[in-house]
Amino acid sequence: MSERVETIDPAEAADVAWERLRRGLFHHLVVTEANRVIGVVSDGDLGGPHGEVVRQGRTVRELMGRKLVTATPETSVREAANLLRGYVIGCLPILQKKRLVGIITTTDLLDLLGRGVERPIRAPKRSTMKPKKKSSRSAA
């Protein structure tokens, strides 16, 4: 989870949101109104790099995702991954007692997975048991 969360007001112009994403190299802004999380706006919601027509004259409220999916600091990595995958979203605002305390993104999960791959792999334990001797009796 990243504790640094970029937020934006829903009345802000969509062009302003796009510039903030572009300059900060972010993909999501959490939309807050009166210190309450009401949505998320992504670079895709804003039309991407060639989305001037999508953004022109529109506000963040008009373009933000309508379905808000959140998690808590106690949400497991597996649960977070399943929420992101199940809802086909790129981030989860993390709320504690209705207060925004962080965000987790698909990039965060991929970073975690990537660091896990770097861990040394243990060699399988060798058995200390001696193999049983075959019987020398032959079948008649």
JOFEN-V735145 format. One line per field, one symbol per residue. ss: DSSP state (H for helix, E for strand, - for the rest). burial: 1 if it has 16 or more other ideal C-beta (glycine too) atoms within 10 Angstrom, else 0. Layout:
ss: ???
burial: ???
This chain:
ss: -E----EE----EHHHHHHHHHHH---EEEEEE--EEEEEEE-----HHH-HHHH---EHHHH-E----EE-----HHHHHHHHHHH---EEEEEE--EEEEEEEHHHHHHHHHHHH-----------------------
burial: 10001011110101101101100001011111000010111110111000100110011110111001011000100001101100001111111000010111110110000000000000000000000000000000
